[in-house]
Amino acid sequence: TQIFQHAVSLHPLEDTYVEEKMYATPKSIKEQKEKPQNVDVNENCKVAKFDPNVVQEELQKRQQHPLRQLLSFKNIKVNIIGQTWYFLLIFFILYYIIQMCYQWDLFCVLDDDDDEVDEIDDGEDDFLKETSNEVDLRSICRNRVKLYFIFWDEHESTMTRIITFLLGFYVSMIGKRWWDQVSKLPDVDNLCLVLGGLVWAQPEPGPTSPEAALHFKKTIIRYALLSWTMCLARISSPFQDQFGSVQDYFEKHLLSKREADALKIDLSSTDCTSQWWVPLSWSVSMVNDAFNNKEKGKDGLIPKDHKDVVSVLTKLRTDLYVLAEYRLKPLPAIYKQAVWAAVWGWMLMGIVASQNVIHYKDDDANMVMTMILSFPVHGLLMYMLIFGWLRVADILSNPFGNDKVYDINLASTLDLNIWKASITLENQEMAFYSSLLKNPYRKEESSEQKANHSTQQHLEETTSTTQFNKEEAYRSTHPQRNLYSSEIRRN
């Protein structure tokens, strides 16, 4: 007990943690895990408006294991069975329609008074030698239907190899385009970090004060998010529905009326995205001004390496441009049409080729049992796989579409980016208003020491200026003694 109390006294922050673990119940632990994180941000550090509930959902979002999702009845609509059941139902119904017609000899409708027997092809002779010597018209017709099923089965195996090759090539290309678009989806995390490292405020009022630095960083990030929203609203229908008018940008605090006038956007217009790159150019101009506009010889908000901020902004513009090009210049529609037409034709061929050729009258078997044993397990699994791959290609073809499960929700992503940028700026402000990020080994000068230091620096600058003016006046009146004056200056 003494050792435990000594440990708690050395680590007072762990006291609450130890007691919670000692008296926690499974229910309380579960509630603690499910408790939403704190997403509150100081109003002065908010870049734009965001929904805290949406941010909490994005932070707590977890993807279920694929095998568990497959076996879960709750997720039946999003697994492979739910995505392909209607294709399999069509195959199943057409398959059993043909199989029932074959078992009931509906393909062999003959007259009872028909005594003539058609000539049999040479290719059918070998197959018909095993039949009874008594020529039965229905038996001959049944055997012909069997040969028809076998004929299409041979062609279906060849078609299967072609379809699998074509489908593999198609899905691999769609998957590559999907990954290129998802990986190019930019955020403002790097921009926030670069601004936090290069923007240097001075602890005095003016254009380089901490307040001016915070306003500068918020504006740069807001312009980047504005371009992000305008560009992606052009390529995503659900996102465009949420940002279809300029009023939506006003309510999100991404755009002001003055900035809308600069973009030449009519307040009643629904086209707000045609100049999506212009806010990025505003950011570049502000960075240029923060570096080059120096008052009284003092550095601006960005003392040096402003090109690093510009490079981050240009990379953001490049990623957005690539995304716009992917969506505005898709694959030719005939490519998808050819693949779907080939797969549907292959399935219709497979319906005939997969038929059970055993007739219940041949072995005097039960018709119901014969129909049950004719269940196309192999065909259903094969077509579920093929149509599953086609559904994968459809889902991956547009990563910013209307699918609530597989597609990326850009509206939620925007709220998450706004929150991350705001919380990053809030933590960067601790460098000025909190001792958390201060160097504990740096000795802070008192106010009197700072005043004496500034006075001494002013006297040194005044003395050096006076000496320089005297030398310049002497040199102008005695030009022949420039060398001597230079020697005096060196001494």
Secondary structure, DSSP 8 states (H G I E B T S, - for coil): -HHHHHHHHH-TTHHHHHHHHHH--HHHHHHHHHS-------GGG-SS---HHHHHHHHH-----HHHHHT-STTTTTSHHHHHHHHHHHHHHHHHHHHHHHHTTTT----TT--------HHHHHHHTTS-SS--HHHHHHHHHHHHHHHHHHHHHHHHHHHHHHHHHHHHHHHHHHHHHHHT---SHHHHHHHHHH----SSSSTTSHHHHHHHHHHHHHHHHHHHHHHHHHH-HHHHHHT-SHHHHHHTTS--HHHHHHTT--TT-S---TTTTHHHHHHHHHHHHHHH--STT---SS-S-HHHHHHHHHHHHHHHHHHHHHHHS---HHHHHHHHHHHHHHHHHHHHHT-----TTTTT--HHHHHHHT--HHHHHHHHHHHHHHHHHHHHH-TTSS-TTTS--HHHHHHHHHHHHHHHHHHHTHHHH-STTS-TTS----HHHHHHHHHHHHHHHHHHHHHHHHHHHHHHH-GGGHHHHHHHHH-
